[in-house]
Amino acid sequence: MLKLDNHASGRHFLHIPGPSPVPARVLRAISFQTIDHRGPEFGELGLKILSDIQKIFKTKHPVIIYPSSGTGAWEGALVNTLSPGDLVLMYETGQFATLWKKLADRLGLKTEFLGMPGAEGWRYGVDAAKIEERLKADTQHQIKAVCVVHNETSTGVTSNIAAVRKAIDAAKHPALLMVDTISGLASADFRHDEWGVDVTVSGSQKGLMLPPGLGFNALSPRAIEASKTAKLPKAFWAWDEILESNKTGYWPSTPATNLLYGLHEAMDMILTEGLDQVFARHQRLAKACRAAVQAWGLEIQCQDPAVYSPVLTGVVTPEGVDADQLRKLIHERYNLSLGTGLGKVKGRMYRIGHLGECNELALLGALSGCEMGMKAFGIQLKGSGVLAAQEVLQA
Ligand SMILES: *Cc1c(COP(=O)(O)O)cnc(C)c1O
């Protein structure tokens, strides 16, 4: 029988790169009684949440909150700003970039993928020069939007969003810039306004430390302008009615009340720790994790140290080792969940999540499980990753 309640002794080590562990404070907040979503208390909560969420995205402009997964928020970004047949320039960094493209195709947009052929491109971030070159060639301005993933969760590679903005400006191109930071937000530094992003897409279950179920679109004035003439069909996802309702702290349809309690609590935790401190903590944990992988003598999926992800680390398993069989053994023996290899890297790597509520000992516990599991699987490790990670964390 499926046991949703975990009766194994000790805690489950959830180290997939999202959903991430939900702090006890947030779980308690979610358990409060559901209230009238048209009542006076709700409006007050709504206004506070809509103001705090702007701090998380670093924006002065509105942020839409949907009762949806991140995929819904991808759709919200596209249907509000684009029209059938519009050309969208996307960049293949990994599985999530690929899925966003597929969703755009299904909506009736024309998509074009930049990147490297084969699986090699899944080891690097966006090359902004390629975007600039393509936009310069588009003298008729047929490209209506450039879509990139900030933290590619399938590989552990980030992309330089400020550089993409610069490339669009250097090409003097009017395309909108849309960015997926579903797994980056509130773990990796993100600056919606400063980086000139038109729509930022995010979700609740990664850096924000909530259960799945909330999707976000952070907007720019240009995105709102575009939404007034965009012709893709939309009703539930339409920003106009949501923006109108949000002015007084409400939503046009029933919002996910209890998840909003959780969001309120999680943002209080993040803003009290301080965004800069949160980002520094993730950089430190990620550095320790990479030191472990290097000490094991294994390869990190990301090949460019400038864009290592602070959210997760992709570990390439030795030739002939099925990473999913290894993950299965680790899960059975140590009650530790690791991320699977997706798409082009299936079976070739596993992913260690160190996002959201993670701290030193949580990471060391996970690394310990990886190390013991890999030895039990018969993998020859060069040295102890746990000790190498400890050294980084003690420095
Ligand atoms: C998790 C994730 C998604 C998908 O979000 P869902 O909530 O599963 O719909 C999209 N993009 C990235 C980068 C992600 O990490």
The ligand as an SDF file (V2000), in Angstrom:
LIG
                    3D

 15 15  0  0  0  0  0  0  0  0999 V2000
   10.0820   22.7850  -11.9060 C   0  0  0  0  0  0  0  0  0  0  0  0
   10.3560   23.5890  -13.1180 C   0  0  0  0  0  0  0  0  0  0  0  0
    9.3880   23.8170  -14.1090 C   0  0  0  0  0  0  0  0  0  0  0  0
    8.0470   23.1540  -14.0960 C   0  0  0  0  0  0  0  0  0  0  0  0
    7.2660   23.5780  -13.0750 O   0  0  0  0  0  0  0  0  0  0  0  0
    6.0160   22.6790  -12.6310 P   0  0  0  0  0  0  0  0  0  0  0  0
    5.6620   23.3060  -11.3220 O   0  0  0  0  0  0  0  0  0  0  0  0
    6.4910   21.2780  -12.5450 O   0  0  0  0  0  0  0  0  0  0  0  0
    4.9600   22.8630  -13.6490 O   0  0  0  0  0  0  0  0  0  0  0  0
    9.7190   24.6180  -15.1650 C   0  0  0  0  0  0  0  0  0  0  0  0
   10.9320   25.1890  -15.2810 N   0  0  0  0  0  0  0  0  0  0  0  0
   11.8940   24.9720  -14.3710 C   0  0  0  0  0  0  0  0  0  0  0  0
   13.2340   25.6160  -14.5600 C   0  0  0  0  0  0  0  0  0  0  0  0
   11.6400   24.1690  -13.2640 C   0  0  0  0  0  0  0  0  0  0  0  0
   12.6060   23.9530  -12.3680 O   0  0  0  0  0  0  0  0  0  0  0  0
  1  2  1  0
  2  3  1  0
  2 14  2  0
  3  4  1  0
  3 10  2  0
  4  5  1  0
  5  6  1  0
  6  7  2  0
  6  8  1  0
  6  9  1  0
 10 11  1  0
 11 12  2  0
 12 13  1  0
 12 14  1  0
 14 15  1  0
M  END
$$$$
